[in-house]
């Protein structure tokens, strides 16, 4: 019996931000000799190296946002408008993390105007029949991407603890299919992403509506069956409901200019990590020594 390849898709932005803020809170910026902070970029690499040692993928891809402005900002000015700009110490680390990823031999993916989520969704759609897929992220929006061949490992603590969702677990907990999750988000909104959904309808009501009727379209067809308060809220926020659904839906048709074979994990060369250490990324070198005994 042939074993299916195992593809690990990394939400690069999620791990970079997580690593930055975890250490920045204690003032640990881990600077290079010229003063450039590296805490987020080194943490991102260390996290991926550790995940690889635990999950044993055969293939790996890293997905990135390409700037803060995406097609969702064109749809709605308020999309993520409430998020503060990244701290000054983080600014040089976006390119730093991508460059380190490339030097190690990981494939980076990003498309201008799209979010990392959209690349992840499109990659799952492209490779779902070719590989068993694990996605590492901290973003619960990705639950809508679950498939029988795809699981989402949400970061919990440090580099080793994850809350793993499978298609079956999602069905059991939510009572709907993962693809319906964006319709739940459309009703409840998302304060972190800055869209309101239907004001007055919270997560429990939103989930119950989709469990009962299956879709936004069917809720609207059956609106006379709803309680008067719900009817009023939905009718008063109908345009925002439809817009929120667009904003919440992860795109799965972004062209992925790669075949699975190009994502095979490289055999790590000691010289690669010696060069990285010589450039001042000592924490990465230390992690490689502990996990792979390379240098």
C-alpha positions, 0 to 999 in steps of 0.5 A: 500500500502506498502511503500518501504524502503529508503536506504541512501548510504553515500560516507564516503571518500567524506564527510570526506575529505570535512569536513576536508578541510572545517575546516582545511582551518581556522586552526580548527582541534578540537583536543582530549586531547592527541592532535589527530585532529578530525575535519574531523571525527566529521564533517563526523558524523555530516553531516550524522546525519543531512542528516538522520534528513532531508532525513528520511531514514529507512536504511543506509550504509557508503562506504569507499576507502580501501587505495589509490591503486586500480585496476585502478592503475594497469590499468594506472600508472597515475590514481590519481597520481597528487593528493597530499598525505593527510595532516598529521593531516588527517591520524589518522582520516580515522580509527577514522571516521570508528570507530565512524560510527560503534559505532553509529550503521552504517554499513561500507563497503569497499573492498581492491583494489576497490573504494568507488564508486564501492561499491556504484554502486554495492550496488545500483545494489543489492538493486535497486528493494528493496528500494528507494535509495539516495546517498550522495557524491560530486563526479559527476562520480556517475551520471552514477549510476542513476536509476529510483529508485536512486537519487544522492544528491551532497553536496553544502553548509554546512550539509543541502544543496544538488544538487539532480539529478534524472534519469529524471533530468539527461535525460533532461540535458544531453540527454543521459542515465546515463549509457552512462556517462562513455563513455562521460568521456572516450572522455573528460578525467578527470584531477582530476583523472589523465586520459586524454581521447582524447586530444583536445576533451572537455566536449561539443564535448564528450557529442555531440558524445555520443548523436549523436552515442550512444556509443564509438563503434558506434563513431568508426564505423562512424569515417569517418562521423566526421570532419577531426580534430576529426578523427585525434584526436580519431585515435591518442588516440584510446588506451587511449580512451579505457583505459579511458573508463575502468577507468571511468566506476564504477564497479557494481558487487562487492560482497556486503556481506549484505542484506537490513535488516542488514542496518536498522538504529538503535534506537540511545541510549543516552549512546552511545553518552555520551560515544562518548562525554566523549572521547572528540567528543563534536561537535558530542554530540552537534549535537545529542542534537540539532537534536534528544534531546538524551543527 
